[in-house]
């Protein structure tokens, strides 16, 4: 047995037998016309495409390449954040951290007059007001 016959399944063998029987029942004239039509179709498919199709054969490849280039450029040229999150916005965050790190300042806040701090927050929250 050859390696090809070992790979043939029972379904393929049965299909081949049925096909050969159906071909044997067709008369010679019809078989000749079918063979001519098949040869004509194979020759037509093997013929070269018209020249106006040639530029369009690379359109899908060029589109995929352009999309990949666009994604690469978008991801590559993204600007990194240069500022630390602590120093973003006003410098009050750094000043608050300094106050918390200073134990004397913390003692003053705990033992002192809270009305001053409430007044300072109100002054900072009031928009458009200036000293004067």
CORFEN-V707827 format. One record per pair of residues at least 12 apart in sequence whose ideal C-beta (glycine too) atoms are under 6 Angstrom apart, sorted by the first residue. I is the first residue (numbers start at 1). GAP is how many residues later the second one is. Records with the same first field share a line. If there is no record, write none. Layout:
BEGIN
I: GAP / GAP
END
This chain:
BEGIN
none
END
